[in-house]
Amino acid sequence: MMRTLMLPLAIVAIAAPAIAQTPAEIAIRKGMEASGAGWNAGDLARFMDIYAEDAVFVTPKGLLRGKPAISDKYRSSFSGTGNARGKLSFAFLEMRGLDPAHAMLFARWTLTGASTSESGMTTLVFERRGGAWKIISDHSS
């Protein structure tokens, strides 16, 4: 009897359609992947390209306001040949469209170094500016 119950469930799981991504989700994922590639290459400008000039970053000590302040926070990790903190990757957990020009991404970030690994969560608010989606708020821990 257990076999009979499990077989239909397996078929349903296999036959379930994939969830379609919106153009905003596709663009934001591509932007995040490009940012991560910049981190991994040791290219601070490429990593920061996804941030809006007036972005806000939440830290335990308060808010960093503007792309230059956020860049300064990260600058010491970049060497030009990689990132001293390790290789960055993201697991995209959920994306929510807030309105046609705003979206929120919940993700897990992971840094993998030669002998260490660390991971945390991030909540990013994006705004469509010009033809690109930019981070306007970053709350990462």
N, CA, C and O atoms as CSV, one atom per row, in Angstrom:
chain,resi,resn,atom,element,x,y,z
A,1,MET,N,N,0.822,-1.193,0.000
A,1,MET,CA,C,0.000,0.000,0.000
A,1,MET,C,C,0.866,1.257,0.000
A,1,MET,O,O,0.515,2.248,-0.641
A,2,MET,N,N,1.967,1.230,0.693
A,2,MET,CA,C,2.850,2.402,0.732
A,2,MET,C,C,3.341,2.737,-0.661
A,2,MET,O,O,3.434,3.916,-1.004
A,3,ARG,N,N,3.657,1.752,-1.471
A,3,ARG,CA,C,4.118,1.994,-2.837
A,3,ARG,C,C,3.072,2.705,-3.672
A,3,ARG,O,O,3.397,3.619,-4.431
A,4,THR,N,N,1.852,2.307,-3.543
A,4,THR,CA,C,0.775,2.908,-4.312
A,4,THR,C,C,0.613,4.386,-3.967
A,4,THR,O,O,0.389,5.203,-4.860
A,5,LEU,N,N,0.723,4.739,-2.705
A,5,LEU,CA,C,0.578,6.134,-2.305
A,5,LEU,C,C,1.765,6.976,-2.745
A,5,LEU,O,O,1.592,8.140,-3.108
A,6,MET,N,N,2.948,6.421,-2.721
A,6,MET,CA,C,4.135,7.194,-3.058
A,6,MET,C,C,4.255,7.444,-4.557
A,6,MET,O,O,4.735,8.505,-4.955
A,7,LEU,N,N,3.839,6.513,-5.392
A,7,LEU,CA,C,3.971,6.664,-6.831
A,7,LEU,C,C,3.209,7.871,-7.372
A,7,LEU,O,O,3.797,8.658,-8.115
A,8,PRO,N,N,1.939,8.056,-7.041
A,8,PRO,CA,C,1.252,9.241,-7.555
A,8,PRO,C,C,1.898,10.553,-7.071
A,8,PRO,O,O,1.937,11.524,-7.828
A,9,LEU,N,N,2.392,10.601,-5.860
A,9,LEU,CA,C,3.050,11.802,-5.380
A,9,LEU,C,C,4.297,12.092,-6.185
A,9,LEU,O,O,4.565,13.247,-6.515
A,10,ALA,N,N,5.062,11.066,-6.507
A,10,ALA,CA,C,6.269,11.260,-7.309
A,10,ALA,C,C,5.909,11.780,-8.694
A,10,ALA,O,O,6.600,12.651,-9.222
A,11,ILE,N,N,4.856,11.269,-9.282
A,11,ILE,CA,C,4.439,11.718,-10.608
A,11,ILE,C,C,4.004,13.182,-10.553
A,11,ILE,O,O,4.345,13.957,-11.446
A,12,VAL,N,N,3.267,13.564,-9.535
A,12,VAL,CA,C,2.833,14.949,-9.397
A,12,VAL,C,C,4.048,15.865,-9.277
A,12,VAL,O,O,4.087,16.928,-9.898
A,13,ALA,N,N,5.031,15.463,-8.489
A,13,ALA,CA,C,6.219,16.295,-8.307
A,13,ALA,C,C,6.982,16.460,-9.611
A,13,ALA,O,O,7.474,17.549,-9.904
A,14,ILE,N,N,7.086,15.414,-10.384
A,14,ILE,CA,C,7.809,15.478,-11.658
A,14,ILE,C,C,7.018,16.284,-12.682
A,14,ILE,O,O,7.600,17.025,-13.474
A,15,ALA,N,N,5.699,16.143,-12.668
A,15,ALA,CA,C,4.876,16.791,-13.673
A,15,ALA,C,C,4.573,18.255,-13.345
A,15,ALA,O,O,4.067,18.978,-14.204
A,16,ALA,N,N,4.869,18.707,-12.128
A,16,ALA,CA,C,4.561,20.090,-11.751
A,16,ALA,C,C,5.336,21.058,-12.638
A,16,ALA,O,O,6.537,20.882,-12.841
A,17,PRO,N,N,4.662,22.081,-13.170
A,17,PRO,CA,C,5.349,23.033,-14.055
A,17,PRO,C,C,6.317,23.915,-13.258
A,17,PRO,O,O,6.088,24.203,-12.083
A,18,ALA,N,N,7.389,24.333,-13.912
A,18,ALA,CA,C,8.344,25.245,-13.293
A,18,ALA,C,C,7.688,26.620,-13.161
A,18,ALA,O,O,6.882,27.020,-14.001
A,19,ILE,N,N,8.041,27.327,-12.104
A,19,ILE,CA,C,7.497,28.663,-11.898
A,19,ILE,C,C,8.217,29.629,-12.838
A,19,ILE,O,O,9.445,29.718,-12.832
A,20,ALA,N,N,7.453,30.334,-13.627
A,20,ALA,CA,C,8.032,31.273,-14.588
A,20,ALA,C,C,8.569,32.492,-13.854
A,20,ALA,O,O,7.948,32.985,-12.912
A,21,GLN,N,N,9.713,32.968,-14.287
A,21,GLN,CA,C,10.289,34.175,-13.708
A,21,GLN,C,C,9.851,35.388,-14.523
A,21,GLN,O,O,9.732,35.329,-15.747
A,22,THR,N,N,9.618,36.475,-13.819
A,22,THR,CA,C,9.260,37.722,-14.494
A,22,THR,C,C,10.525,38.335,-15.091
A,22,THR,O,O,11.630,37.966,-14.695
A,23,PRO,N,N,10.382,39.257,-16.031
A,23,PRO,CA,C,11.563,39.952,-16.554
A,23,PRO,C,C,12.376,40.645,-15.445
A,23,PRO,O,O,13.605,40.677,-15.503
A,24,ALA,N,N,11.685,41.195,-14.439
A,24,ALA,CA,C,12.393,41.843,-13.322
A,24,ALA,C,C,13.235,40.826,-12.568
A,24,ALA,O,O,14.393,41.098,-12.252
A,25,GLU,N,N,12.674,39.659,-12.276
A,25,GLU,CA,C,13.424,38.611,-11.558
A,25,GLU,C,C,14.645,38.167,-12.349
A,25,GLU,O,O,15.725,37.986,-11.786
A,26,ILE,N,N,14.474,37.995,-13.633
A,26,ILE,CA,C,15.596,37.577,-14.479
A,26,ILE,C,C,16.695,38.636,-14.462
A,26,ILE,O,O,17.872,38.312,-14.301
A,27,ALA,N,N,16.313,39.896,-14.627
A,27,ALA,CA,C,17.296,40.990,-14.651
A,27,ALA,C,C,18.003,41.136,-13.306
A,27,ALA,O,O,19.214,41.353,-13.270
A,28,ILE,N,N,17.268,41.020,-12.204
A,28,ILE,CA,C,17.872,41.149,-10.877
A,28,ILE,C,C,18.829,39.990,-10.613
A,28,ILE,O,O,19.921,40.203,-10.086
A,29,ARG,N,N,18.442,38.783,-10.965
A,29,ARG,CA,C,19.346,37.629,-10.790
A,29,ARG,C,C,20.635,37.822,-11.596
A,29,ARG,O,O,21.732,37.579,-11.092
A,30,LYS,N,N,20.495,38.256,-12.842
A,30,LYS,CA,C,21.682,38.493,-13.676
A,30,LYS,C,C,22.569,39.563,-13.059
A,30,LYS,O,O,23.793,39.431,-13.049
A,31,GLY,N,N,21.953,40.626,-12.544
A,31,GLY,CA,C,22.718,41.683,-11.894
A,31,GLY,C,C,23.441,41.194,-10.663
A,31,GLY,O,O,24.594,41.559,-10.433
A,32,MET,N,N,22.781,40.372,-9.866
A,32,MET,CA,C,23.409,39.816,-8.661
A,32,MET,C,C,24.548,38.865,-9.025
A,32,MET,O,O,25.590,38.859,-8.371
A,33,GLU,N,N,24.348,38.068,-10.062
A,33,GLU,CA,C,25.414,37.161,-10.510
A,33,GLU,C,C,26.619,37.943,-11.029
A,33,GLU,O,O,27.761,37.556,-10.780
A,34,ALA,N,N,26.376,39.038,-11.748
A,34,ALA,CA,C,27.473,39.880,-12.232
A,34,ALA,C,C,28.197,40.538,-11.061
A,34,ALA,O,O,29.422,40.653,-11.075
A,35,SER,N,N,27.448,40.967,-10.051
A,35,SER,CA,C,28.049,41.563,-8.868
A,35,SER,C,C,28.929,40.540,-8.147
A,35,SER,O,O,30.051,40.848,-7.746
A,36,GLY,N,N,28.410,39.325,-7.987
A,36,GLY,CA,C,29.191,38.256,-7.357
A,36,GLY,C,C,30.449,37.927,-8.148
A,36,GLY,O,O,31.497,37.654,-7.563
A,37,ALA,N,N,30.352,37.950,-9.466
A,37,ALA,CA,C,31.531,37.700,-10.309
A,37,ALA,C,C,32.564,38.799,-10.108
A,37,ALA,O,O,33.764,38.529,-10.110
A,38,GLY,N,N,32.107,40.044,-9.933
A,38,GLY,CA,C,33.028,41.138,-9.639
A,38,GLY,C,C,33.737,40.914,-8.316
A,38,GLY,O,O,34.947,41.119,-8.214
A,39,TRP,N,N,32.995,40.496,-7.307
A,39,TRP,CA,C,33.585,40.181,-6.001
A,39,TRP,C,C,34.666,39.125,-6.161
A,39,TRP,O,O,35.785,39.287,-5.674
A,40,ASN,N,N,34.325,38.046,-6.845
A,40,ASN,CA,C,35.242,36.908,-6.989
A,40,ASN,C,C,36.477,37.251,-7.805
A,40,ASN,O,O,37.526,36.631,-7.631
A,41,ALA,N,N,36.363,38.232,-8.693
A,41,ALA,CA,C,37.501,38.664,-9.510
A,41,ALA,C,C,38.335,39.745,-8.812
A,41,ALA,O,O,39.383,40.148,-9.317
A,42,GLY,N,N,37.867,40.208,-7.655
A,42,GLY,CA,C,38.576,41.277,-6.966
A,42,GLY,C,C,38.343,42.641,-7.582
A,42,GLY,O,O,39.176,43.537,-7.443
A,43,ASP,N,N,37.224,42.807,-8.257
A,43,ASP,CA,C,36.889,44.047,-8.966
A,43,ASP,C,C,35.782,44.782,-8.207
A,43,ASP,O,O,34.600,44.499,-8.398
A,44,LEU,N,N,36.170,45.722,-7.348
A,44,LEU,CA,C,35.225,46.444,-6.508
A,44,LEU,C,C,34.191,47.209,-7.336
A,44,LEU,O,O,33.006,47.197,-7.002
A,45,ALA,N,N,34.619,47.869,-8.400
A,45,ALA,CA,C,33.684,48.637,-9.225
A,45,ALA,C,C,32.613,47.731,-9.825
A,45,ALA,O,O,31.437,48.093,-9.853
A,46,ARG,N,N,33.010,46.572,-10.296
A,46,ARG,CA,C,32.048,45.620,-10.880
A,46,ARG,C,C,31.100,45.077,-9.811
A,46,ARG,O,O,29.905,44.917,-10.059
A,47,PHE,N,N,31.640,44.793,-8.618
A,47,PHE,CA,C,30.811,44.331,-7.512
A,47,PHE,C,C,29.774,45.398,-7.143
A,47,PHE,O,O,28.616,45.073,-6.879
A,48,MET,N,N,30.183,46.650,-7.126
A,48,MET,CA,C,29.329,47.758,-6.690
A,48,MET,C,C,28.393,48.275,-7.773
A,48,MET,O,O,27.507,49.077,-7.477
A,49,ASP,N,N,28.561,47.844,-9.009
A,49,ASP,CA,C,27.760,48.366,-10.114
A,49,ASP,C,C,26.259,48.217,-9.889
A,49,ASP,O,O,25.484,49.017,-10.412
A,50,ILE,N,N,25.835,47.229,-9.134
A,50,ILE,CA,C,24.413,46.977,-8.912
A,50,ILE,C,C,23.798,47.946,-7.902
A,50,ILE,O,O,22.574,48.025,-7.793
A,51,TYR,N,N,24.627,48.681,-7.164
A,51,TYR,CA,C,24.128,49.623,-6.165
A,51,TYR,C,C,23.783,50.972,-6.798
A,51,TYR,O,O,24.507,51.465,-7.662
A,52,ALA,N,N,22.670,51.562,-6.358
A,52,ALA,CA,C,22.312,52.919,-6.753
A,52,ALA,C,C,23.253,53.897,-6.050
A,52,ALA,O,O,23.787,53.592,-4.983
A,53,GLU,N,N,23.452,55.058,-6.643
A,53,GLU,CA,C,24.331,56.071,-6.047
A,53,GLU,C,C,23.871,56.481,-4.653
A,53,GLU,O,O,24.696,56.825,-3.807
A,54,ASP,N,N,22.563,56.447,-4.406
A,54,ASP,CA,C,22.020,56.853,-3.107
A,54,ASP,C,C,21.580,55.668,-2.241
A,54,ASP,O,O,20.728,55.824,-1.367
A,55,ALA,N,N,22.153,54.494,-2.478
A,55,ALA,CA,C,21.794,53.297,-1.725
A,55,ALA,C,C,22.087,53.484,-0.232
A,55,ALA,O,O,22.942,54.277,0.162
A,56,VAL,N,N,21.355,52.732,0.571
A,56,VAL,CA,C,21.539,52.720,2.021
A,56,VAL,C,C,21.890,51.289,2.429
A,56,VAL,O,O,21.245,50.333,1.998
A,57,PHE,N,N,22.932,51.158,3.274
A,57,PHE,CA,C,23.386,49.851,3.753
A,57,PHE,C,C,23.248,49.839,5.273
A,57,PHE,O,O,23.757,50.732,5.951
A,58,VAL,N,N,22.562,48.833,5.809
A,58,VAL,CA,C,22.354,48.711,7.246
A,58,VAL,C,C,23.546,47.967,7.858
A,58,VAL,O,O,23.891,46.869,7.422
A,59,THR,N,N,24.173,48.581,8.878
A,59,THR,CA,C,25.264,47.938,9.617
A,59,THR,C,C,24.861,47.870,11.091
A,59,THR,O,O,23.909,48.536,11.497
A,60,PRO,N,N,25.566,47.082,11.891
A,60,PRO,CA,C,25.253,47.055,13.332
A,60,PRO,C,C,25.435,48.426,14.000
A,60,PRO,O,O,24.820,48.698,15.032
A,61,LYS,N,N,26.272,49.282,13.418
A,61,LYS,CA,C,26.543,50.599,14.006
A,61,LYS,C,C,25.640,51.699,13.457
A,61,LYS,O,O,25.651,52.818,13.970
A,62,GLY,N,N,24.866,51.398,12.429
A,62,GLY,CA,C,24.001,52.416,11.835
A,62,GLY,C,C,23.938,52.265,10.329
A,62,GLY,O,O,24.240,51.203,9.785
A,63,LEU,N,N,23.546,53.331,9.665
A,63,LEU,CA,C,23.363,53.300,8.218
A,63,LEU,C,C,24.562,53.898,7.504
A,63,LEU,O,O,25.117,54.912,7.927
A,64,LEU,N,N,24.953,53.249,6.408
A,64,LEU,CA,C,25.906,53.839,5.462
A,64,LEU,C,C,25.063,54.387,4.329
A,64,LEU,O,O,24.232,53.674,3.765
A,65,ARG,N,N,25.272,55.638,3.998
A,65,ARG,CA,C,24.463,56.274,2.963
A,65,ARG,C,C,25.317,56.584,1.748
A,65,ARG,O,O,26.325,57.283,1.850
A,66,GLY,N,N,24.914,56.066,0.604
A,66,GLY,CA,C,25.573,56.346,-0.663
A,66,GLY,C,C,26.579,55.284,-1.066
A,66,GLY,O,O,27.217,54.634,-0.238
A,67,LYS,N,N,26.689,55.140,-2.372
A,67,LYS,CA,C,27.585,54.146,-2.963
A,67,LYS,C,C,29.047,54.334,-2.527
A,67,LYS,O,O,29.721,53.338,-2.264
A,68,PRO,N,N,29.565,55.576,-2.440
A,68,PRO,CA,C,30.956,55.735,-1.996
A,68,PRO,C,C,31.202,55.192,-0.580
A,68,PRO,O,O,32.236,54.572,-0.330
A,69,ALA,N,N,30.272,55.418,0.339
A,69,ALA,CA,C,30.426,54.917,1.717
A,69,ALA,C,C,30.359,53.393,1.754
A,69,ALA,O,O,31.104,52.757,2.500
A,70,ILE,N,N,29.479,52.811,0.960
A,70,ILE,CA,C,29.369,51.351,0.916
A,70,ILE,C,C,30.635,50.767,0.290
A,70,ILE,O,O,31.151,49.757,0.769
A,71,SER,N,N,31.136,51.389,-0.770
A,71,SER,CA,C,32.401,50.945,-1.391
A,71,SER,C,C,33.539,50.966,-0.384
A,71,SER,O,O,34.335,50.029,-0.332
A,72,ASP,N,N,33.628,52.030,0.422
A,72,ASP,CA,C,34.686,52.133,1.433
A,72,ASP,C,C,34.615,50.985,2.433
A,72,ASP,O,O,35.646,50.497,2.895
A,73,LYS,N,N,33.396,50.552,2.769
A,73,LYS,CA,C,33.217,49.433,3.700
A,73,LYS,C,C,33.873,48.167,3.153
A,73,LYS,O,O,34.466,47.397,3.909
A,74,TYR,N,N,33.769,47.954,1.865
A,74,TYR,CA,C,34.267,46.724,1.245
A,74,TYR,C,C,35.700,46.820,0.723
A,74,TYR,O,O,36.336,45.789,0.506
A,75,ARG,N,N,36.215,48.006,0.520
A,75,ARG,CA,C,37.478,48.222,-0.187
A,75,ARG,C,C,38.638,47.350,0.305
A,75,ARG,O,O,39.396,46.834,-0.517
A,76,SER,N,N,38.795,47.176,1.592
A,76,SER,CA,C,39.954,46.438,2.125
A,76,SER,C,C,39.952,44.962,1.741
A,76,SER,O,O,40.999,44.317,1.808
A,77,SER,N,N,38.821,44.416,1.346
A,77,SER,CA,C,38.755,43.003,0.963
A,77,SER,C,C,39.206,42.741,-0.470
A,77,SER,O,O,39.457,41.594,-0.840
A,78,PHE,N,N,39.313,43.799,-1.282
A,78,PHE,CA,C,39.598,43.644,-2.700
A,78,PHE,C,C,41.080,43.805,-2.990
A,78,PHE,O,O,41.720,44.750,-2.527
A,79,SER,N,N,41.623,42.853,-3.774
A,79,SER,CA,C,43.055,42.885,-4.078
A,79,SER,C,C,43.355,43.042,-5.554
A,79,SER,O,O,44.505,43.293,-5.915
A,80,GLY,N,N,42.373,42.905,-6.411
A,80,GLY,CA,C,42.608,42.960,-7.844
A,80,GLY,C,C,42.790,41.586,-8.461
A,80,GLY,O,O,42.673,41.434,-9.678
A,81,THR,N,N,43.072,40.586,-7.643
A,81,THR,CA,C,43.211,39.217,-8.150
A,81,THR,C,C,42.213,38.278,-7.489
A,81,THR,O,O,42.260,37.067,-7.706
A,82,GLY,N,N,41.337,38.814,-6.708
A,82,GLY,CA,C,40.355,38.014,-5.993
A,82,GLY,C,C,39.874,38.799,-4.800
A,82,GLY,O,O,40.112,40.003,-4.702
A,83,ASN,N,N,39.205,38.132,-3.903
A,83,ASN,CA,C,38.709,38.792,-2.715
A,83,ASN,C,C,39.258,38.064,-1.500
A,83,ASN,O,O,39.145,36.841,-1.408
A,84,ALA,N,N,39.843,38.790,-0.580
A,84,ALA,CA,C,40.478,38.213,0.603
A,84,ALA,C,C,39.491,37.452,1.488
A,84,ALA,O,O,39.893,36.565,2.241
A,85,ARG,N,N,38.225,37.789,1.404
A,85,ARG,CA,C,37.231,37.139,2.259
A,85,ARG,C,C,36.711,35.838,1.674
A,85,ARG,O,O,36.001,35.107,2.365
A,86,GLY,N,N,37.039,35.521,0.425
A,86,GLY,CA,C,36.598,34.262,-0.162
A,86,GLY,C,C,35.690,34.460,-1.361
A,86,GLY,O,O,35.386,35.584,-1.760
A,87,LYS,N,N,35.267,33.346,-1.921
A,87,LYS,CA,C,34.407,33.338,-3.096
A,87,LYS,C,C,32.953,33.532,-2.658
A,87,LYS,O,O,32.465,32.851,-1.756
A,88,LEU,N,N,32.270,34.479,-3.319
A,88,LEU,CA,C,30.888,34.816,-2.982
A,88,LEU,C,C,29.908,34.080,-3.882
A,88,LEU,O,O,30.088,34.012,-5.098
A,89,SER,N,N,28.873,33.532,-3.268
A,89,SER,CA,C,27.773,32.946,-4.031
A,89,SER,C,C,26.464,33.299,-3.329
A,89,SER,O,O,26.453,33.632,-2.144
A,90,PHE,N,N,25.371,33.222,-4.070
A,90,PHE,CA,C,24.055,33.553,-3.540
A,90,PHE,C,C,23.096,32.384,-3.762
A,90,PHE,O,O,23.167,31.694,-4.779
A,91,ALA,N,N,22.213,32.173,-2.809
A,91,ALA,CA,C,21.063,31.285,-2.973
A,91,ALA,C,C,19.843,32.205,-2.923
A,91,ALA,O,O,19.539,32.776,-1.876
A,92,PHE,N,N,19.152,32.348,-4.038
A,92,PHE,CA,C,17.988,33.227,-4.111
A,92,PHE,C,C,16.806,32.492,-3.491
A,92,PHE,O,O,16.407,31.434,-3.976
A,93,LEU,N,N,16.246,33.049,-2.424
A,93,LEU,CA,C,15.187,32.373,-1.683
A,93,LEU,C,C,13.796,32.817,-2.096
A,93,LEU,O,O,12.898,31.993,-2.269
A,94,GLU,N,N,13.619,34.116,-2.254
A,94,GLU,CA,C,12.299,34.625,-2.647
A,94,GLU,C,C,12.449,36.028,-3.209
A,94,GLU,O,O,13.265,36.820,-2.738
A,95,MET,N,N,11.658,36.316,-4.210
A,95,MET,CA,C,11.629,37.647,-4.796
A,95,MET,C,C,10.181,38.114,-4.774
A,95,MET,O,O,9.264,37.366,-5.113
A,96,ARG,N,N,9.993,39.373,-4.368
A,96,ARG,CA,C,8.652,39.931,-4.336
A,96,ARG,C,C,8.626,41.236,-5.111
A,96,ARG,O,O,9.423,42.139,-4.856
A,97,GLY,N,N,7.715,41.327,-6.047
A,97,GLY,CA,C,7.492,42.586,-6.733
A,97,GLY,C,C,6.671,43.480,-5.818
A,97,GLY,O,O,5.606,43.078,-5.349
A,98,LEU,N,N,7.152,44.678,-5.563
A,98,LEU,CA,C,6.429,45.601,-4.683
A,98,LEU,C,C,5.499,46.508,-5.485
A,98,LEU,O,O,4.390,46.823,-5.054
A,99,ASP,N,N,5.966,46.913,-6.640
A,99,ASP,CA,C,5.195,47.670,-7.626
A,99,ASP,C,C,6.002,47.580,-8.918
A,99,ASP,O,O,7.055,46.942,-8.909
A,100,PRO,N,N,5.574,48.177,-10.020
A,100,PRO,CA,C,6.325,47.992,-11.274
A,100,PRO,C,C,7.784,48.465,-11.234
A,100,PRO,O,O,8.587,48.016,-12.051
A,101,ALA,N,N,8.139,49.344,-10.321
A,101,ALA,CA,C,9.505,49.880,-10.281
A,101,ALA,C,C,10.312,49.427,-9.070
A,101,ALA,O,O,11.457,49.849,-8.909
A,102,HIS,N,N,9.739,48.572,-8.208
A,102,HIS,CA,C,10.435,48.139,-7.002
A,102,HIS,C,C,10.251,46.641,-6.769
A,102,HIS,O,O,9.190,46.080,-7.040
A,103,ALA,N,N,11.304,46.010,-6.262
A,103,ALA,CA,C,11.249,44.588,-5.931
A,103,ALA,C,C,12.123,44.338,-4.708
A,103,ALA,O,O,13.047,45.101,-4.427
A,104,MET,N,N,11.821,43.262,-3.986
A,104,MET,CA,C,12.594,42.886,-2.814
A,104,MET,C,C,13.083,41.452,-2.991
A,104,MET,O,O,12.325,40.561,-3.374
A,105,LEU,N,N,14.366,41.251,-2.705
A,105,LEU,CA,C,14.993,39.932,-2.825
A,105,LEU,C,C,15.442,39.472,-1.451
A,105,LEU,O,O,16.096,40.216,-0.720
A,106,PHE,N,N,15.090,38.249,-1.108
A,106,PHE,CA,C,15.592,37.578,0.082
A,106,PHE,C,C,16.562,36.515,-0.403
A,106,PHE,O,O,16.212,35.693,-1.250
A,107,ALA,N,N,17.769,36.525,0.122
A,107,ALA,CA,C,18.777,35.571,-0.350
A,107,ALA,C,C,19.710,35.191,0.784
A,107,ALA,O,O,19.798,35.882,1.799
A,108,ARG,N,N,20.399,34.088,0.592
A,108,ARG,CA,C,21.482,33.675,1.480
A,108,ARG,C,C,22.773,33.886,0.714
A,108,ARG,O,O,22.905,33.442,-0.427
A,109,TRP,N,N,23.737,34.572,1.348
A,109,TRP,CA,C,25.063,34.739,0.760
A,109,TRP,C,C,26.009,33.773,1.457
A,109,TRP,O,O,25.850,33.476,2.641
A,110,THR,N,N,26.987,33.290,0.718
A,110,THR,CA,C,28.012,32.419,1.282
A,110,THR,C,C,29.363,32.855,0.756
A,110,THR,O,O,29.537,33.078,-0.442
A,111,LEU,N,N,30.320,32.974,1.668
A,111,LEU,CA,C,31.712,33.245,1.324
A,111,LEU,C,C,32.511,31.994,1.660
A,111,LEU,O,O,32.505,31.526,2.799
A,112,THR,N,N,33.193,31.462,0.661
A,112,THR,CA,C,33.978,30.259,0.847
A,112,THR,C,C,35.439,30.581,0.596
A,112,THR,O,O,35.834,30.917,-0.520
A,113,GLY,N,N,36.241,30.474,1.659
A,113,GLY,CA,C,37.669,30.722,1.565
A,113,GLY,C,C,38.443,29.423,1.535
A,113,GLY,O,O,37.859,28.340,1.526
A,114,ALA,N,N,39.759,29.536,1.521
A,114,ALA,CA,C,40.615,28.347,1.475
A,114,ALA,C,C,40.385,27.439,2.680
A,114,ALA,O,O,40.378,26.216,2.543
A,115,SER,N,N,40.198,28.032,3.856
A,115,SER,CA,C,40.032,27.203,5.049
A,115,SER,C,C,38.804,27.585,5.875
A,115,SER,O,O,38.570,27.003,6.935
A,116,THR,N,N,38.024,28.548,5.407
A,116,THR,CA,C,36.850,28.985,6.163
A,116,THR,C,C,35.653,29.156,5.247
A,116,THR,O,O,35.781,29.246,4.026
A,117,SER,N,N,34.505,29.197,5.864
A,117,SER,CA,C,33.271,29.467,5.142
A,117,SER,C,C,32.352,30.230,6.085
A,117,SER,O,O,32.251,29.901,7.267
A,118,GLU,N,N,31.693,31.238,5.564
A,118,GLU,CA,C,30.704,31.960,6.351
A,118,GLU,C,C,29.487,32.209,5.483
A,118,GLU,O,O,29.574,32.267,4.256
A,119,SER,N,N,28.344,32.355,6.152
A,119,SER,CA,C,27.099,32.509,5.420
A,119,SER,C,C,26.173,33.411,6.217
A,119,SER,O,O,26.266,33.482,7.443
A,120,GLY,N,N,25.294,34.088,5.532
A,120,GLY,CA,C,24.320,34.938,6.199
A,120,GLY,C,C,23.157,35.241,5.278
A,120,GLY,O,O,23.073,34.729,4.162
A,121,MET,N,N,22.276,36.071,5.762
A,121,MET,CA,C,21.082,36.421,5.013
A,121,MET,C,C,21.168,37.865,4.541
A,121,MET,O,O,21.854,38.692,5.141
A,122,THR,N,N,20.459,38.151,3.454
A,122,THR,CA,C,20.362,39.516,2.955
A,122,THR,C,C,18.947,39.792,2.478
A,122,THR,O,O,18.280,38.929,1.908
A,123,THR,N,N,18.515,41.000,2.721
A,123,THR,CA,C,17.265,41.515,2.175
A,123,THR,C,C,17.642,42.752,1.373
A,123,THR,O,O,18.175,43.718,1.919
A,124,LEU,N,N,17.367,42.716,0.094
A,124,LEU,CA,C,17.735,43.802,-0.806
A,124,LEU,C,C,16.479,44.382,-1.445
A,124,LEU,O,O,15.619,43.645,-1.926
A,125,VAL,N,N,16.382,45.694,-1.445
A,125,VAL,CA,C,15.289,46.377,-2.142
A,125,VAL,C,C,15.880,46.988,-3.408
A,125,VAL,O,O,16.873,47.714,-3.358
A,126,PHE,N,N,15.260,46.687,-4.532
A,126,PHE,CA,C,15.702,47.162,-5.840
A,126,PHE,C,C,14.725,48.186,-6.381
A,126,PHE,O,O,13.523,48.133,-6.118
A,127,GLU,N,N,15.275,49.125,-7.149
A,127,GLU,CA,C,14.453,50.097,-7.865
A,127,GLU,C,C,14.902,50.103,-9.321
A,127,GLU,O,O,16.097,50.090,-9.617
A,128,ARG,N,N,13.937,50.123,-10.214
A,128,ARG,CA,C,14.257,50.201,-11.639
A,128,ARG,C,C,14.611,51.640,-11.972
A,128,ARG,O,O,13.790,52.546,-11.832
A,129,ARG,N,N,15.847,51.836,-12.416
A,129,ARG,CA,C,16.337,53.165,-12.779
A,129,ARG,C,C,16.924,53.092,-14.175
A,129,ARG,O,O,17.859,52.336,-14.437
A,130,GLY,N,N,16.363,53.885,-15.055
A,130,GLY,CA,C,16.784,53.775,-16.449
A,130,GLY,C,C,16.424,52.381,-16.923
A,130,GLY,O,O,15.287,51.942,-16.752
A,131,GLY,N,N,17.358,51.695,-17.502
A,131,GLY,CA,C,17.100,50.337,-17.970
A,131,GLY,C,C,17.612,49.269,-17.031
A,131,GLY,O,O,17.664,48.099,-17.408
A,132,ALA,N,N,17.997,49.640,-15.803
A,132,ALA,CA,C,18.625,48.666,-14.901
A,132,ALA,C,C,17.948,48.651,-13.532
A,132,ALA,O,O,17.363,49.644,-13.099
A,133,TRP,N,N,18.042,47.511,-12.866
A,133,TRP,CA,C,17.581,47.368,-11.494
A,133,TRP,C,C,18.762,47.620,-10.569
A,133,TRP,O,O,19.804,46.979,-10.705
A,134,LYS,N,N,18.610,48.547,-9.630
A,134,LYS,CA,C,19.677,48.928,-8.712
A,134,LYS,C,C,19.240,48.696,-7.264
A,134,LYS,O,O,18.073,48.879,-6.917
A,135,ILE,N,N,20.195,48.292,-6.430
A,135,ILE,CA,C,19.924,48.145,-5.003
A,135,ILE,C,C,19.815,49.538,-4.392
A,135,ILE,O,O,20.717,50.364,-4.532
A,136,ILE,N,N,18.697,49.784,-3.715
A,136,ILE,CA,C,18.542,51.049,-2.998
A,136,ILE,C,C,18.614,50.828,-1.485
A,136,ILE,O,O,18.818,51.781,-0.732
A,137,SER,N,N,18.447,49.582,-1.035
A,137,SER,CA,C,18.539,49.268,0.377
A,137,SER,C,C,19.106,47.865,0.540
A,137,SER,O,O,18.628,46.916,-0.081
A,138,ASP,N,N,20.137,47.742,1.386
A,138,ASP,CA,C,20.816,46.457,1.626
A,138,ASP,C,C,20.870,46.229,3.130
A,138,ASP,O,O,21.474,47.008,3.868
A,139,HIS,N,N,20.241,45.164,3.569
A,139,HIS,CA,C,20.292,44.773,4.980
A,139,HIS,C,C,20.820,43.339,5.003
A,139,HIS,O,O,20.065,42.384,4.818
A,140,SER,N,N,22.122,43.205,5.231
A,140,SER,CA,C,22.769,41.894,5.204
A,140,SER,C,C,23.361,41.575,6.564
A,140,SER,O,O,23.914,42.448,7.233
A,141,SER,N,N,23.245,40.332,6.964
A,141,SER,CA,C,23.841,39.903,8.227
A,141,SER,C,C,24.484,38.537,8.065
A,141,SER,O,O,25.043,38.000,9.022
